[in-house]
Every structure is written in structure tokens, then in C-alpha cells.
Amino acid sequence: MVTEAFEDKKSLIEARTILYTRRDELQGYIDRIKPLHPDSAIESICEMLSADREFNAWFAFGFNTKKQKREHWDKKNKSIENAATN
């Protein structure tokens, strides 16, 4: 009985170890692929083009980046909060 419980616990630990190593391996693959994501490429281009002045990806490419969307929603939420307090 005790040996069965010990064996079960040992197999559970081995299974978790396999899952965690696989997770870390997949995370490494994702980290290698991230620079190829369109948003990161567009942000890199925007940084290069915005050396002199602020660059708006919407006007140049016709779509927003995640960063621009996040800034828009942050501004919108702050204006809603300010309107609620006034």
C-alpha cells in the first residue's frame, strides 16, 4: 500500500518534470519567433521613422499597432474616469 502510494507520487513527479521541461522548450521557441511577429516588425519600423518626430502607423500603413491601441484605450479610460469624478 505504502509502496504503491510512493510509486504513484514518483510517477506524478516524473510527469510534472516532463511537462515543465516541455513548457520551457516551447517558451524558448516562442521567444525565437516573437521578433517575426508583424506588430514587432511594424514597431521597429515606426521607431526608425520616428527619429525626428512622432510617427503614426495608422496614416502610413492603414492599421494600428498593439501599442497604439493600448495607448488609445488608456486615454479613453482616463477620460471616462475623469468625467465620472467631475
C-alpha positions in Angstrom: 0.0 0.0 0.0 2.7 2.5 1.0 4.9 1.4 -1.9 2.0 1.9 -4.3 1.5 5.4 -3.0 5.2 6.1 -3.2 5.3 4.8 -6.8 2.3 7.0 -7.7 3.9 10.0 -6.2 7.2 9.3 -8.1 5.4 8.9 -11.4 3.5 12.1 -10.7 6.7 13.9 -10.1 8.2 12.5 -13.3 5.2 13.5 -15.3 5.3 17.1 -14.0 9.0 17.3 -14.8 8.3 16.2 -18.4 5.6 18.8 -18.7 7.7 21.6 -17.2 10.6 20.8 -19.5 8.3 20.8 -22.5 6.8 24.1 -21.4 10.2 25.6 -21.1 11.2 24.2 -24.5 8.1 25.7 -26.1 8.7 29.0 -24.4 12.1 29.1 -26.0 10.6 28.5 -29.4 8.1 31.3 -28.8 10.9 33.7 -27.8 12.7 32.9 -31.0 9.5 33.6 -33.1 8.4 36.8 -31.4 10.7 39.2 -33.4 9.0 37.9 -36.5 5.5 39.0 -35.4 4.1 41.7 -37.6 3.5 44.1 -34.7 7.1 43.9 -33.5 8.3 44.5 -37.1 6.0 47.5 -37.5 7.0 48.9 -34.2 10.7 48.6 -35.2 9.9 50.5 -38.4 8.0 53.1 -36.5 10.9 53.6 -34.1 13.2 54.1 -37.1 10.9 56.6 -38.8 10.0 58.5 -35.6 13.6 59.7 -35.0 12.7 63.3 -35.9 9.0 63.4 -34.9 6.2 61.2 -33.8 5.2 58.6 -36.4 1.6 57.4 -36.8 1.4 53.9 -38.2 -2.3 54.4 -39.0 -1.6 57.1 -41.5 1.4 55.2 -43.1 0.1 51.6 -43.1 -3.6 51.9 -42.5 -3.7 50.0 -39.3 -2.7 50.4 -35.6 -0.2 48.5 -33.6 -0.9 47.0 -30.3 1.0 49.8 -28.6 -1.2 52.4 -30.3 -4.4 50.6 -29.4 -3.3 50.2 -25.8 -2.5 54.0 -25.6 -5.9 54.8 -27.1 -7.8 52.7 -24.6 -5.7 54.1 -21.7 -6.6 57.6 -22.8 -10.2 56.7 -23.3 -10.4 55.0 -19.8 -8.8 58.0 -18.2 -11.2 60.4 -19.8 -14.1 58.3 -18.6 -12.7 58.2 -15.1 -12.2 62.0 -15.2 -15.7 62.5 -16.4 -17.1 60.3 -13.7 -15.3 62.2 -10.9 -16.3 65.6 -12.2 
